[in-house]
Amino acid sequence: MRHTLSILLQNEAGALVRVAGLFAARSHNIDSLTVAATNDPAISQLTLVVHGDEDTLEQILRQTRKLIDVLDVITLSLVGDTVA
């Protein structure tokens, strides 16, 4: 199943590498990755798409939330190929 995650991340050097490294270390492929600025120049929004079952998603969410640069992680619900 495809999951879209939205992550608010401190805009620090190496923060994106730490998030991507977390997925790589656990052999989870990132299908899509987008990073954008927010209204606060100290925070970036990272949107990524991953495949996996519900248990895998929960594990990814728990581990991502533990990263020091991560401020918030939410899962966007998908209906077909559109965001609900």
mmCIF file of the N, C-alpha and C atoms, coordinates in Angstrom:
data_MODEL
# 
_entry.id   MODEL 
# 
loop_
_atom_site.group_PDB 
_atom_site.id 
_atom_site.type_symbol 
_atom_site.label_atom_id 
_atom_site.label_alt_id 
_atom_site.label_comp_id 
_atom_site.label_asym_id 
_atom_site.label_entity_id 
_atom_site.label_seq_id 
_atom_site.pdbx_PDB_ins_code 
_atom_site.Cartn_x 
_atom_site.Cartn_y 
_atom_site.Cartn_z 
_atom_site.occupancy 
_atom_site.B_iso_or_equiv 
_atom_site.pdbx_formal_charge 
_atom_site.auth_seq_id 
_atom_site.auth_comp_id 
_atom_site.auth_asym_id 
_atom_site.auth_atom_id 
_atom_site.pdbx_PDB_model_num 
ATOM 1   N N  . MET A 1 1  ? 0.827  -1.175 0.000  1.00 0.00 ? 1  MET A N  1 
ATOM 2   C CA . MET A 1 1  ? 0.000  0.000  0.000  1.00 0.00 ? 1  MET A CA 1 
ATOM 3   C C  . MET A 1 1  ? 0.879  1.250  0.000  1.00 0.00 ? 1  MET A C  1 
ATOM 4   N N  . ARG A 1 2  ? 0.448  2.253  -0.704 1.00 0.00 ? 2  ARG A N  1 
ATOM 5   C CA . ARG A 1 2  ? 1.203  3.498  -0.813 1.00 0.00 ? 2  ARG A CA 1 
ATOM 6   C C  . ARG A 1 2  ? 0.774  4.460  0.292  1.00 0.00 ? 2  ARG A C  1 
ATOM 7   N N  . HIS A 1 3  ? 1.766  5.094  0.931  1.00 0.00 ? 3  HIS A N  1 
ATOM 8   C CA . HIS A 1 3  ? 1.514  6.038  2.012  1.00 0.00 ? 3  HIS A CA 1 
ATOM 9   C C  . HIS A 1 3  ? 2.245  7.343  1.715  1.00 0.00 ? 3  HIS A C  1 
ATOM 10  N N  . THR A 1 4  ? 1.568  8.461  1.956  1.00 0.00 ? 4  THR A N  1 
ATOM 11  C CA . THR A 1 4  ? 2.175  9.779  1.802  1.00 0.00 ? 4  THR A CA 1 
ATOM 12  C C  . THR A 1 4  ? 2.365  10.376 3.186  1.00 0.00 ? 4  THR A C  1 
ATOM 13  N N  . LEU A 1 5  ? 3.590  10.769 3.487  1.00 0.00 ? 5  LEU A N  1 
ATOM 14  C CA . LEU A 1 5  ? 3.917  11.359 4.784  1.00 0.00 ? 5  LEU A CA 1 
ATOM 15  C C  . LEU A 1 5  ? 4.289  12.818 4.608  1.00 0.00 ? 5  LEU A C  1 
ATOM 16  N N  . SER A 1 6  ? 3.833  13.642 5.520  1.00 0.00 ? 6  SER A N  1 
ATOM 17  C CA . SER A 1 6  ? 4.207  15.045 5.553  1.00 0.00 ? 6  SER A CA 1 
ATOM 18  C C  . SER A 1 6  ? 4.997  15.267 6.834  1.00 0.00 ? 6  SER A C  1 
ATOM 19  N N  . ILE A 1 7  ? 6.222  15.770 6.686  1.00 0.00 ? 7  ILE A N  1 
ATOM 20  C CA . ILE A 1 7  ? 7.124  15.925 7.824  1.00 0.00 ? 7  ILE A CA 1 
ATOM 21  C C  . ILE A 1 7  ? 7.561  17.380 7.916  1.00 0.00 ? 7  ILE A C  1 
ATOM 22  N N  . LEU A 1 8  ? 7.395  17.987 9.090  1.00 0.00 ? 8  LEU A N  1 
ATOM 23  C CA . LEU A 1 8  ? 7.953  19.303 9.343  1.00 0.00 ? 8  LEU A CA 1 
ATOM 24  C C  . LEU A 1 8  ? 9.323  19.083 9.959  1.00 0.00 ? 8  LEU A C  1 
ATOM 25  N N  . LEU A 1 9  ? 10.299 19.749 9.389  1.00 0.00 ? 9  LEU A N  1 
ATOM 26  C CA . LEU A 1 9  ? 11.695 19.470 9.687  1.00 0.00 ? 9  LEU A CA 1 
ATOM 27  C C  . LEU A 1 9  ? 12.435 20.773 9.943  1.00 0.00 ? 9  LEU A C  1 
ATOM 28  N N  . GLN A 1 10 ? 13.281 20.793 10.963 1.00 0.00 ? 10 GLN A N  1 
ATOM 29  C CA . GLN A 1 10 ? 14.117 21.969 11.183 1.00 0.00 ? 10 GLN A CA 1 
ATOM 30  C C  . GLN A 1 10 ? 15.040 22.142 9.985  1.00 0.00 ? 10 GLN A C  1 
ATOM 31  N N  . ASN A 1 11 ? 15.170 23.345 9.536  1.00 0.00 ? 11 ASN A N  1 
ATOM 32  C CA . ASN A 1 11 ? 15.979 23.651 8.365  1.00 0.00 ? 11 ASN A CA 1 
ATOM 33  C C  . ASN A 1 11 ? 17.449 23.730 8.773  1.00 0.00 ? 11 ASN A C  1 
ATOM 34  N N  . GLU A 1 12 ? 18.027 22.583 9.079  1.00 0.00 ? 12 GLU A N  1 
ATOM 35  C CA . GLU A 1 12 ? 19.412 22.477 9.531  1.00 0.00 ? 12 GLU A CA 1 
ATOM 36  C C  . GLU A 1 12 ? 20.217 21.647 8.537  1.00 0.00 ? 12 GLU A C  1 
ATOM 37  N N  . ALA A 1 13 ? 21.498 21.902 8.484  1.00 0.00 ? 13 ALA A N  1 
ATOM 38  C CA . ALA A 1 13 ? 22.379 21.128 7.602  1.00 0.00 ? 13 ALA A CA 1 
ATOM 39  C C  . ALA A 1 13 ? 22.346 19.656 8.006  1.00 0.00 ? 13 ALA A C  1 
ATOM 40  N N  . GLY A 1 14 ? 22.098 18.784 7.031  1.00 0.00 ? 14 GLY A N  1 
ATOM 41  C CA . GLY A 1 14 ? 22.100 17.345 7.270  1.00 0.00 ? 14 GLY A CA 1 
ATOM 42  C C  . GLY A 1 14 ? 20.779 16.762 7.727  1.00 0.00 ? 14 GLY A C  1 
ATOM 43  N N  . ALA A 1 15 ? 19.756 17.587 7.958  1.00 0.00 ? 15 ALA A N  1 
ATOM 44  C CA . ALA A 1 15 ? 18.470 17.075 8.451  1.00 0.00 ? 15 ALA A CA 1 
ATOM 45  C C  . ALA A 1 15 ? 17.822 16.135 7.433  1.00 0.00 ? 15 ALA A C  1 
ATOM 46  N N  . LEU A 1 16 ? 17.825 16.531 6.170  1.00 0.00 ? 16 LEU A N  1 
ATOM 47  C CA . LEU A 1 16 ? 17.234 15.688 5.125  1.00 0.00 ? 16 LEU A CA 1 
ATOM 48  C C  . LEU A 1 16 ? 17.996 14.373 4.990  1.00 0.00 ? 16 LEU A C  1 
ATOM 49  N N  . VAL A 1 17 ? 19.292 14.420 5.100  1.00 0.00 ? 17 VAL A N  1 
ATOM 50  C CA . VAL A 1 17 ? 20.113 13.209 5.004  1.00 0.00 ? 17 VAL A CA 1 
ATOM 51  C C  . VAL A 1 17 ? 19.785 12.248 6.147  1.00 0.00 ? 17 VAL A C  1 
ATOM 52  N N  . ARG A 1 18 ? 19.537 12.787 7.337  1.00 0.00 ? 18 ARG A N  1 
ATOM 53  C CA . ARG A 1 18 ? 19.194 11.916 8.468  1.00 0.00 ? 18 ARG A CA 1 
ATOM 54  C C  . ARG A 1 18 ? 17.853 11.220 8.249  1.00 0.00 ? 18 ARG A C  1 
ATOM 55  N N  . VAL A 1 19 ? 16.878 11.935 7.699  1.00 0.00 ? 19 VAL A N  1 
ATOM 56  C CA . VAL A 1 19 ? 15.576 11.312 7.427  1.00 0.00 ? 19 VAL A CA 1 
ATOM 57  C C  . VAL A 1 19 ? 15.723 10.246 6.340  1.00 0.00 ? 19 VAL A C  1 
ATOM 58  N N  . ALA A 1 20 ? 16.370 10.590 5.240  1.00 0.00 ? 20 ALA A N  1 
ATOM 59  C CA . ALA A 1 20 ? 16.560 9.627  4.152  1.00 0.00 ? 20 ALA A CA 1 
ATOM 60  C C  . ALA A 1 20 ? 17.391 8.432  4.623  1.00 0.00 ? 20 ALA A C  1 
ATOM 61  N N  . GLY A 1 21 ? 18.381 8.683  5.463  1.00 0.00 ? 21 GLY A N  1 
ATOM 62  C CA . GLY A 1 21 ? 19.218 7.619  5.999  1.00 0.00 ? 21 GLY A CA 1 
ATOM 63  C C  . GLY A 1 21 ? 18.452 6.648  6.865  1.00 0.00 ? 21 GLY A C  1 
ATOM 64  N N  . LEU A 1 22 ? 17.464 7.154  7.591  1.00 0.00 ? 22 LEU A N  1 
ATOM 65  C CA . LEU A 1 22 ? 16.614 6.297  8.412  1.00 0.00 ? 22 LEU A CA 1 
ATOM 66  C C  . LEU A 1 22 ? 15.900 5.274  7.539  1.00 0.00 ? 22 LEU A C  1 
ATOM 67  N N  . PHE A 1 23 ? 15.371 5.720  6.394  1.00 0.00 ? 23 PHE A N  1 
ATOM 68  C CA . PHE A 1 23 ? 14.680 4.814  5.484  1.00 0.00 ? 23 PHE A CA 1 
ATOM 69  C C  . PHE A 1 23 ? 15.669 3.830  4.850  1.00 0.00 ? 23 PHE A C  1 
ATOM 70  N N  . ALA A 1 24 ? 16.804 4.319  4.436  1.00 0.00 ? 24 ALA A N  1 
ATOM 71  C CA . ALA A 1 24 ? 17.800 3.462  3.789  1.00 0.00 ? 24 ALA A CA 1 
ATOM 72  C C  . ALA A 1 24 ? 18.319 2.392  4.753  1.00 0.00 ? 24 ALA A C  1 
ATOM 73  N N  . ALA A 1 25 ? 18.547 2.764  6.006  1.00 0.00 ? 25 ALA A N  1 
ATOM 74  C CA . ALA A 1 25 ? 19.071 1.824  6.990  1.00 0.00 ? 25 ALA A CA 1 
ATOM 75  C C  . ALA A 1 25 ? 18.095 0.690  7.270  1.00 0.00 ? 25 ALA A C  1 
ATOM 76  N N  . ARG A 1 26 ? 16.819 0.936  7.050  1.00 0.00 ? 26 ARG A N  1 
ATOM 77  C CA . ARG A 1 26 ? 15.797 -0.076 7.298  1.00 0.00 ? 26 ARG A CA 1 
ATOM 78  C C  . ARG A 1 26 ? 15.271 -0.696 6.009  1.00 0.00 ? 26 ARG A C  1 
ATOM 79  N N  . SER A 1 27 ? 15.980 -0.464 4.921  1.00 0.00 ? 27 SER A N  1 
ATOM 80  C CA . SER A 1 27 ? 15.657 -1.037 3.605  1.00 0.00 ? 27 SER A CA 1 
ATOM 81  C C  . SER A 1 27 ? 14.269 -0.657 3.094  1.00 0.00 ? 27 SER A C  1 
ATOM 82  N N  . HIS A 1 28 ? 13.839 0.575  3.382  1.00 0.00 ? 28 HIS A N  1 
ATOM 83  C CA . HIS A 1 28 ? 12.573 1.093  2.860  1.00 0.00 ? 28 HIS A CA 1 
ATOM 84  C C  . HIS A 1 28 ? 12.898 2.067  1.740  1.00 0.00 ? 28 HIS A C  1 
ATOM 85  N N  . ASN A 1 29 ? 12.323 1.835  0.574  1.00 0.00 ? 29 ASN A N  1 
ATOM 86  C CA . ASN A 1 29 ? 12.535 2.740  -0.548 1.00 0.00 ? 29 ASN A CA 1 
ATOM 87  C C  . ASN A 1 29 ? 11.606 3.938  -0.436 1.00 0.00 ? 29 ASN A C  1 
ATOM 88  N N  . ILE A 1 30 ? 12.113 5.104  -0.799 1.00 0.00 ? 30 ILE A N  1 
ATOM 89  C CA . ILE A 1 30 ? 11.303 6.306  -0.906 1.00 0.00 ? 30 ILE A CA 1 
ATOM 90  C C  . ILE A 1 30 ? 10.930 6.437  -2.372 1.00 0.00 ? 30 ILE A C  1 
ATOM 91  N N  . ASP A 1 31 ? 9.624  6.385  -2.673 1.00 0.00 ? 31 ASP A N  1 
ATOM 92  C CA . ASP A 1 31 ? 9.166  6.467  -4.058 1.00 0.00 ? 31 ASP A CA 1 
ATOM 93  C C  . ASP A 1 31 ? 9.192  7.896  -4.580 1.00 0.00 ? 31 ASP A C  1 
ATOM 94  N N  . SER A 1 32 ? 8.902  8.854  -3.719 1.00 0.00 ? 32 SER A N  1 
ATOM 95  C CA . SER A 1 32 ? 8.860  10.255 -4.119 1.00 0.00 ? 32 SER A CA 1 
ATOM 96  C C  . SER A 1 32 ? 9.256  11.106 -2.928 1.00 0.00 ? 32 SER A C  1 
ATOM 97  N N  . LEU A 1 33 ? 9.988  12.188 -3.196 1.00 0.00 ? 33 LEU A N  1 
ATOM 98  C CA . LEU A 1 33 ? 10.461 13.070 -2.129 1.00 0.00 ? 33 LEU A CA 1 
ATOM 99  C C  . LEU A 1 33 ? 10.411 14.504 -2.624 1.00 0.00 ? 33 LEU A C  1 
ATOM 100 N N  . THR A 1 34 ? 9.770  15.366 -1.838 1.00 0.00 ? 34 THR A N  1 
ATOM 101 C CA . THR A 1 34 ? 9.693  16.788 -2.168 1.00 0.00 ? 34 THR A CA 1 
ATOM 102 C C  . THR A 1 34 ? 9.962  17.584 -0.907 1.00 0.00 ? 34 THR A C  1 
ATOM 103 N N  . VAL A 1 35 ? 10.770 18.611 -1.021 1.00 0.00 ? 35 VAL A N  1 
ATOM 104 C CA . VAL A 1 35 ? 11.048 19.498 0.105  1.00 0.00 ? 35 VAL A CA 1 
ATOM 105 C C  . VAL A 1 35 ? 10.685 20.913 -0.308 1.00 0.00 ? 35 VAL A C  1 
ATOM 106 N N  . ALA A 1 36 ? 9.991  21.610 0.583  1.00 0.00 ? 36 ALA A N  1 
ATOM 107 C CA . ALA A 1 36 ? 9.568  22.977 0.280  1.00 0.00 ? 36 ALA A CA 1 
ATOM 108 C C  . ALA A 1 36 ? 9.762  23.860 1.504  1.00 0.00 ? 36 ALA A C  1 
ATOM 109 N N  . ALA A 1 37 ? 9.919  25.136 1.243  1.00 0.00 ? 37 ALA A N  1 
ATOM 110 C CA . ALA A 1 37 ? 10.023 26.115 2.322  1.00 0.00 ? 37 ALA A CA 1 
ATOM 111 C C  . ALA A 1 37 ? 8.651  26.342 2.948  1.00 0.00 ? 37 ALA A C  1 
ATOM 112 N N  . THR A 1 38 ? 8.634  26.782 4.181  1.00 0.00 ? 38 THR A N  1 
ATOM 113 C CA . THR A 1 38 ? 7.395  27.179 4.856  1.00 0.00 ? 38 THR A CA 1 
ATOM 114 C C  . THR A 1 38 ? 7.467  28.675 5.131  1.00 0.00 ? 38 THR A C  1 
ATOM 115 N N  . ASN A 1 39 ? 6.452  29.213 5.795  1.00 0.00 ? 39 ASN A N  1 
ATOM 116 C CA . ASN A 1 39 ? 6.470  30.636 6.145  1.00 0.00 ? 39 ASN A CA 1 
ATOM 117 C C  . ASN A 1 39 ? 7.578  30.966 7.132  1.00 0.00 ? 39 ASN A C  1 
ATOM 118 N N  . ASP A 1 40 ? 7.992  29.966 7.889  1.00 0.00 ? 40 ASP A N  1 
ATOM 119 C CA . ASP A 1 40 ? 9.083  30.131 8.849  1.00 0.00 ? 40 ASP A CA 1 
ATOM 120 C C  . ASP A 1 40 ? 10.381 29.662 8.184  1.00 0.00 ? 40 ASP A C  1 
ATOM 121 N N  . PRO A 1 41 ? 11.356 30.546 8.007  1.00 0.00 ? 41 PRO A N  1 
ATOM 122 C CA . PRO A 1 41 ? 12.592 30.133 7.328  1.00 0.00 ? 41 PRO A CA 1 
ATOM 123 C C  . PRO A 1 41 ? 13.400 29.076 8.083  1.00 0.00 ? 41 PRO A C  1 
ATOM 124 N N  . ALA A 1 42 ? 13.064 28.813 9.337  1.00 0.00 ? 42 ALA A N  1 
ATOM 125 C CA . ALA A 1 42 ? 13.784 27.805 10.116 1.00 0.00 ? 42 ALA A CA 1 
ATOM 126 C C  . ALA A 1 42 ? 13.182 26.410 9.960  1.00 0.00 ? 42 ALA A C  1 
ATOM 127 N N  . ILE A 1 43 ? 12.055 26.313 9.218  1.00 0.00 ? 43 ILE A N  1 
ATOM 128 C CA . ILE A 1 43 ? 11.346 25.039 9.079  1.00 0.00 ? 43 ILE A CA 1 
ATOM 129 C C  . ILE A 1 43 ? 11.096 24.744 7.611  1.00 0.00 ? 43 ILE A C  1 
ATOM 130 N N  . SER A 1 44 ? 11.296 23.483 7.225  1.00 0.00 ? 44 SER A N  1 
ATOM 131 C CA . SER A 1 44 ? 10.983 23.005 5.876  1.00 0.00 ? 44 SER A CA 1 
ATOM 132 C C  . SER A 1 44 ? 9.915  21.929 5.974  1.00 0.00 ? 44 SER A C  1 
ATOM 133 N N  . GLN A 1 45 ? 9.165  21.762 4.894  1.00 0.00 ? 45 GLN A N  1 
ATOM 134 C CA . GLN A 1 45 ? 8.177  20.679 4.827  1.00 0.00 ? 45 GLN A CA 1 
ATOM 135 C C  . GLN A 1 45 ? 8.674  19.638 3.848  1.00 0.00 ? 45 GLN A C  1 
ATOM 136 N N  . LEU A 1 46 ? 8.745  18.424 4.314  1.00 0.00 ? 46 LEU A N  1 
ATOM 137 C CA . LEU A 1 46 ? 9.183  17.285 3.522  1.00 0.00 ? 46 LEU A CA 1 
ATOM 138 C C  . LEU A 1 46 ? 7.968  16.404 3.272  1.00 0.00 ? 46 LEU A C  1 
ATOM 139 N N  . THR A 1 47 ? 7.675  16.123 2.013  1.00 0.00 ? 47 THR A N  1 
ATOM 140 C CA . THR A 1 47 ? 6.580  15.222 1.662  1.00 0.00 ? 47 THR A CA 1 
ATOM 141 C C  . THR A 1 47 ? 7.185  14.037 0.944  1.00 0.00 ? 47 THR A C  1 
ATOM 142 N N  . LEU A 1 48 ? 6.887  12.836 1.430  1.00 0.00 ? 48 LEU A N  1 
ATOM 143 C CA . LEU A 1 48 ? 7.435  11.660 0.772  1.00 0.00 ? 48 LEU A CA 1 
ATOM 144 C C  . LEU A 1 48 ? 6.403  10.556 0.667  1.00 0.00 ? 48 LEU A C  1 
ATOM 145 N N  . VAL A 1 49 ? 6.609  9.698  -0.318 1.00 0.00 ? 49 VAL A N  1 
ATOM 146 C CA . VAL A 1 49 ? 5.719  8.565  -0.580 1.00 0.00 ? 49 VAL A CA 1 
ATOM 147 C C  . VAL A 1 49 ? 6.523  7.289  -0.407 1.00 0.00 ? 49 VAL A C  1 
ATOM 148 N N  . VAL A 1 50 ? 5.952  6.355  0.370  1.00 0.00 ? 50 VAL A N  1 
ATOM 149 C CA . VAL A 1 50 ? 6.583  5.058  0.613  1.00 0.00 ? 50 VAL A CA 1 
ATOM 150 C C  . VAL A 1 50 ? 5.544  3.962  0.434  1.00 0.00 ? 50 VAL A C  1 
ATOM 151 N N  . HIS A 1 51 ? 6.005  2.745  0.182  1.00 0.00 ? 51 HIS A N  1 
ATOM 152 C CA . HIS A 1 51 ? 5.138  1.572  0.099  1.00 0.00 ? 51 HIS A CA 1 
ATOM 153 C C  . HIS A 1 51 ? 5.358  0.713  1.333  1.00 0.00 ? 51 HIS A C  1 
ATOM 154 N N  . GLY A 1 52 ? 4.284  0.114  1.811  1.00 0.00 ? 52 GLY A N  1 
ATOM 155 C CA . GLY A 1 52 ? 4.402  -0.798 2.936  1.00 0.00 ? 52 GLY A CA 1 
ATOM 156 C C  . GLY A 1 52 ? 3.054  -1.055 3.572  1.00 0.00 ? 52 GLY A C  1 
ATOM 157 N N  . ASP A 1 53 ? 2.996  -2.084 4.410  1.00 0.00 ? 53 ASP A N  1 
ATOM 158 C CA . ASP A 1 53 ? 1.754  -2.387 5.099  1.00 0.00 ? 53 ASP A CA 1 
ATOM 159 C C  . ASP A 1 53 ? 1.597  -1.461 6.314  1.00 0.00 ? 53 ASP A C  1 
ATOM 160 N N  . GLU A 1 54 ? 0.494  -1.609 7.041  1.00 0.00 ? 54 GLU A N  1 
ATOM 161 C CA . GLU A 1 54 ? 0.204  -0.724 8.175  1.00 0.00 ? 54 GLU A CA 1 
ATOM 162 C C  . GLU A 1 54 ? 1.241  -0.861 9.289  1.00 0.00 ? 54 GLU A C  1 
ATOM 163 N N  . ASP A 1 55 ? 1.709  -2.076 9.551  1.00 0.00 ? 55 ASP A N  1 
ATOM 164 C CA . ASP A 1 55 ? 2.721  -2.278 10.591 1.00 0.00 ? 55 ASP A CA 1 
ATOM 165 C C  . ASP A 1 55 ? 4.026  -1.581 10.230 1.00 0.00 ? 55 ASP A C  1 
ATOM 166 N N  . THR A 1 56 ? 4.411  -1.685 8.970  1.00 0.00 ? 56 THR A N  1 
ATOM 167 C CA . THR A 1 56 ? 5.623  -1.017 8.495  1.00 0.00 ? 56 THR A CA 1 
ATOM 168 C C  . THR A 1 56 ? 5.476  0.489  8.623  1.00 0.00 ? 56 THR A C  1 
ATOM 169 N N  . LEU A 1 57 ? 4.311  1.015  8.252  1.00 0.00 ? 57 LEU A N  1 
ATOM 170 C CA . LEU A 1 57 ? 4.066  2.451  8.349  1.00 0.00 ? 57 LEU A CA 1 
ATOM 171 C C  . LEU A 1 57 ? 4.174  2.923  9.794  1.00 0.00 ? 57 LEU A C  1 
ATOM 172 N N  . GLU A 1 58 ? 3.581  2.195  10.719 1.00 0.00 ? 58 GLU A N  1 
ATOM 173 C CA . GLU A 1 58 ? 3.652  2.586  12.131 1.00 0.00 ? 58 GLU A CA 1 
ATOM 174 C C  . GLU A 1 58 ? 5.092  2.605  12.636 1.00 0.00 ? 58 GLU A C  1 
ATOM 175 N N  . GLN A 1 59 ? 5.878  1.620  12.216 1.00 0.00 ? 59 GLN A N  1 
ATOM 176 C CA . GLN A 1 59 ? 7.283  1.578  12.612 1.00 0.00 ? 59 GLN A CA 1 
ATOM 177 C C  . GLN A 1 59 ? 8.039  2.778  12.049 1.00 0.00 ? 59 GLN A C  1 
ATOM 178 N N  . ILE A 1 60 ? 7.797  3.111  10.779 1.00 0.00 ? 60 ILE A N  1 
ATOM 179 C CA . ILE A 1 60 ? 8.441  4.262  10.152 1.00 0.00 ? 60 ILE A CA 1 
ATOM 180 C C  . ILE A 1 60 ? 8.065  5.539  10.890 1.00 0.00 ? 60 ILE A C  1 
ATOM 181 N N  . LEU A 1 61 ? 6.788  5.701  11.211 1.00 0.00 ? 61 LEU A N  1 
ATOM 182 C CA . LEU A 1 61 ? 6.335  6.905  11.901 1.00 0.00 ? 61 LEU A CA 1 
ATOM 183 C C  . LEU A 1 61 ? 6.995  7.040  13.271 1.00 0.00 ? 61 LEU A C  1 
ATOM 184 N N  . ARG A 1 62 ? 7.034  5.964  14.041 1.00 0.00 ? 62 ARG A N  1 
ATOM 185 C CA . ARG A 1 62 ? 7.658  6.007  15.372 1.00 0.00 ? 62 ARG A CA 1 
ATOM 186 C C  . ARG A 1 62 ? 9.132  6.393  15.276 1.00 0.00 ? 62 ARG A C  1 
ATOM 187 N N  . GLN A 1 63 ? 9.856  5.769  14.339 1.00 0.00 ? 63 GLN A N  1 
ATOM 188 C CA . GLN A 1 63 ? 11.287 6.019  14.230 1.00 0.00 ? 63 GLN A CA 1 
ATOM 189 C C  . GLN A 1 63 ? 11.578 7.421  13.687 1.00 0.00 ? 63 GLN A C  1 
ATOM 190 N N  . THR A 1 64 ? 10.747 7.892  12.768 1.00 0.00 ? 64 THR A N  1 
ATOM 191 C CA . THR A 1 64 ? 10.944 9.229  12.207 1.00 0.00 ? 64 THR A CA 1 
ATOM 192 C C  . THR A 1 64 ? 10.716 10.288 13.282 1.00 0.00 ? 64 THR A C  1 
ATOM 193 N N  . ARG A 1 65 ? 9.700  10.090 14.111 1.00 0.00 ? 65 ARG A N  1 
ATOM 194 C CA . ARG A 1 65 ? 9.402  11.063 15.177 1.00 0.00 ? 65 ARG A CA 1 
ATOM 195 C C  . ARG A 1 65 ? 10.531 11.168 16.197 1.00 0.00 ? 65 ARG A C  1 
ATOM 196 N N  . LYS A 1 66 ? 11.361 10.142 16.299 1.00 0.00 ? 66 LYS A N  1 
ATOM 197 C CA . LYS A 1 66 ? 12.478 10.164 17.253 1.00 0.00 ? 66 LYS A CA 1 
ATOM 198 C C  . LYS A 1 66 ? 13.659 11.004 16.772 1.00 0.00 ? 66 LYS A C  1 
ATOM 199 N N  . LEU A 1 67 ? 13.721 11.298 15.473 1.00 0.00 ? 67 LEU A N  1 
ATOM 200 C CA . LEU A 1 67 ? 14.837 12.095 14.955 1.00 0.00 ? 67 LEU A CA 1 
ATOM 201 C C  . LEU A 1 67 ? 14.776 13.502 15.524 1.00 0.00 ? 67 LEU A C  1 
ATOM 202 N N  . ILE A 1 68 ? 15.921 14.028 15.911 1.00 0.00 ? 68 ILE A N  1 
ATOM 203 C CA . ILE A 1 68 ? 15.982 15.303 16.608 1.00 0.00 ? 68 ILE A CA 1 
ATOM 204 C C  . ILE A 1 68 ? 15.514 16.489 15.755 1.00 0.00 ? 68 ILE A C  1 
ATOM 205 N N  . ASP A 1 69 ? 15.707 16.440 14.448 1.00 0.00 ? 69 ASP A N  1 
ATOM 206 C CA . ASP A 1 69 ? 15.331 17.551 13.575 1.00 0.00 ? 69 ASP A CA 1 
ATOM 207 C C  . ASP A 1 69 ? 13.860 17.522 13.168 1.00 0.00 ? 69 ASP A C  1 
ATOM 208 N N  . VAL A 1 70 ? 13.164 16.430 13.451 1.00 0.00 ? 70 VAL A N  1 
ATOM 209 C CA . VAL A 1 70 ? 11.760 16.281 13.040 1.00 0.00 ? 70 VAL A CA 1 
ATOM 210 C C  . VAL A 1 70 ? 10.857 16.939 14.077 1.00 0.00 ? 70 VAL A C  1 
ATOM 211 N N  . LEU A 1 71 ? 10.009 17.855 13.613 1.00 0.00 ? 71 LEU A N  1 
ATOM 212 C CA . LEU A 1 71 ? 9.081  18.556 14.491 1.00 0.00 ? 71 LEU A CA 1 
ATOM 213 C C  . LEU A 1 71 ? 7.713  17.888 14.520 1.00 0.00 ? 71 LEU A C  1 
ATOM 214 N N  . ASP A 1 72 ? 7.249  17.362 13.379 1.00 0.00 ? 72 ASP A N  1 
ATOM 215 C CA . ASP A 1 72 ? 5.935  16.733 13.300 1.00 0.00 ? 72 ASP A CA 1 
ATOM 216 C C  . ASP A 1 72 ? 5.892  15.811 12.093 1.00 0.00 ? 72 ASP A C  1 
ATOM 217 N N  . VAL A 1 73 ? 5.143  14.715 12.208 1.00 0.00 ? 73 VAL A N  1 
ATOM 218 C CA . VAL A 1 73 ? 4.943  13.776 11.107 1.00 0.00 ? 73 VAL A CA 1 
ATOM 219 C C  . VAL A 1 73 ? 3.455  13.444 11.053 1.00 0.00 ? 73 VAL A C  1 
ATOM 220 N N  . ILE A 1 74 ? 2.859  13.570 9.867  1.00 0.00 ? 74 ILE A N  1 
ATOM 221 C CA . ILE A 1 74 ? 1.472  13.150 9.693  1.00 0.00 ? 74 ILE A CA 1 
ATOM 222 C C  . ILE A 1 74 ? 1.375  12.288 8.442  1.00 0.00 ? 74 ILE A C  1 
ATOM 223 N N  . THR A 1 75 ? 0.375  11.418 8.437  1.00 0.00 ? 75 THR A N  1 
ATOM 224 C CA . THR A 1 75 ? 0.087  10.585 7.274  1.00 0.00 ? 75 THR A CA 1 
ATOM 225 C C  . THR A 1 75 ? -1.090 11.196 6.552  1.00 0.00 ? 75 THR A C  1 
ATOM 226 N N  . LEU A 1 76 ? -0.958 11.391 5.252  1.00 0.00 ? 76 LEU A N  1 
ATOM 227 C CA . LEU A 1 76 ? -2.054 11.908 4.442  1.00 0.00 ? 76 LEU A CA 1 
ATOM 228 C C  . LEU A 1 76 ? -2.843 10.730 3.907  1.00 0.00 ? 76 LEU A C  1 
ATOM 229 N N  . SER A 1 77 ? -4.158 10.740 4.071  1.00 0.00 ? 77 SER A N  1 
ATOM 230 C CA . SER A 1 77 ? -5.007 9.650  3.604  1.00 0.00 ? 77 SER A CA 1 
ATOM 231 C C  . SER A 1 77 ? -5.121 9.693  2.092  1.00 0.00 ? 77 SER A C  1 
ATOM 232 N N  . LEU A 1 78 ? -5.055 8.525  1.461  1.00 0.00 ? 78 LEU A N  1 
ATOM 233 C CA . LEU A 1 78 ? -5.188 8.442  0.015  1.00 0.00 ? 78 LEU A CA 1 
ATOM 234 C C  . LEU A 1 78 ? -6.437 7.671  -0.345 1.00 0.00 ? 78 LEU A C  1 
ATOM 235 N N  . VAL A 1 79 ? -7.166 8.193  -1.305 1.00 0.00 ? 79 VAL A N  1 
ATOM 236 C CA . VAL A 1 79 ? -8.317 7.497  -1.889 1.00 0.00 ? 79 VAL A CA 1 
ATOM 237 C C  . VAL A 1 79 ? -7.994 7.344  -3.360 1.00 0.00 ? 79 VAL A C  1 
ATOM 238 N N  . GLY A 1 80 ? -7.687 6.106  -3.776 1.00 0.00 ? 80 GLY A N  1 
ATOM 239 C CA . GLY A 1 80 ? -7.229 5.914  -5.151 1.00 0.00 ? 80 GLY A CA 1 
ATOM 240 C C  . GLY A 1 80 ? -5.885 6.592  -5.314 1.00 0.00 ? 80 GLY A C  1 
ATOM 241 N N  . ASP A 1 81 ? -5.774 7.533  -6.239 1.00 0.00 ? 81 ASP A N  1 
ATOM 242 C CA . ASP A 1 81 ? -4.539 8.268  -6.454 1.00 0.00 ? 81 ASP A CA 1 
ATOM 243 C C  . ASP A 1 81 ? -4.653 9.721  -6.047 1.00 0.00 ? 81 ASP A C  1 
ATOM 244 N N  . THR A 1 82 ? -5.696 10.086 -5.302 1.00 0.00 ? 82 THR A N  1 
ATOM 245 C CA . THR A 1 82 ? -5.876 11.469 -4.886 1.00 0.00 ? 82 THR A CA 1 
ATOM 246 C C  . THR A 1 82 ? -5.886 11.560 -3.370 1.00 0.00 ? 82 THR A C  1 
ATOM 247 N N  . VAL A 1 83 ? -5.496 12.693 -2.856 1.00 0.00 ? 83 VAL A N  1 
ATOM 248 C CA . VAL A 1 83 ? -5.492 12.918 -1.416 1.00 0.00 ? 83 VAL A CA 1 
ATOM 249 C C  . VAL A 1 83 ? -6.898 13.280 -0.979 1.00 0.00 ? 83 VAL A C  1 
ATOM 250 N N  . ALA A 1 84 ? -7.375 12.608 0.071  1.00 0.00 ? 84 ALA A N  1 
ATOM 251 C CA . ALA A 1 84 ? -8.734 12.867 0.569  1.00 0.00 ? 84 ALA A CA 1 
ATOM 252 C C  . ALA A 1 84 ? -8.730 14.006 1.567  1.00 0.00 ? 84 ALA A C  1 
# 
